[in-house]
Amino acid sequence: MGDISNAPRRITLFPHGPALTPAAQQTLTGILIRCGADHSRLIDTCFPSTGRETGLERYISYLTRTQLNTSDLARAMIVFTKTNPPVMAIMQTRRQMARSLPVLRTGVWIIFADQAENPFLLNNLDDPRLGELDDMESPAPIWRDAYDLEYLVIPRNCTSPEFACSRFTDLERRIQNGFSQTEIDSSRYQFTLSPGSR
């Protein structure tokens, strides 16, 4: 089950653009393709903010204008390459995208943990105020955030792409079964982190 490269290819969304460096992007893309990404449908255009719209709003508008197939979006991979600070870069981005494009709720959300981009990411993700990693030592842990939503975490130095793909399959199955779609009022949580933890 680890290598699902023969499965139907998936559209892959990068709301913050590609990984920080070409080498990091190559590593990430290789794992995503093993998990079923379609190399010809990696939407990683990075839109700068304008006076009227944020970069994320422009990215969402682009997806809407492109009129992508709904069934493709329902099986999409959504990959976070910007992770600092986690609350805004990951959690709020997911909520905004899912609110604007509800079909993405059944996609698989992935965090690329690049030490060069955010050296404190794994520690931040395991902060009880933000969520919990299921296994800090795993080559591909699952993170459950404070909204009770799950993400596959792919470290840049992932030692087992096969295991990452296996976890991807398991997570997708749980999402399809509805176990990762709980919506919790964000006002119940306090997300303020001390400067030293970011």
Helices and strands as residue ranges (DSSP letters): E 10-13, H 22-34, E 37-43, H 55-66, H 70-74, E 77-80, H 86-86, I 87-92, H 93-100, G 102-106, E 108-113, H 121-125, E 131-133, E 142-145, E 150-155, H 161-176, G 186-188, G 195-197
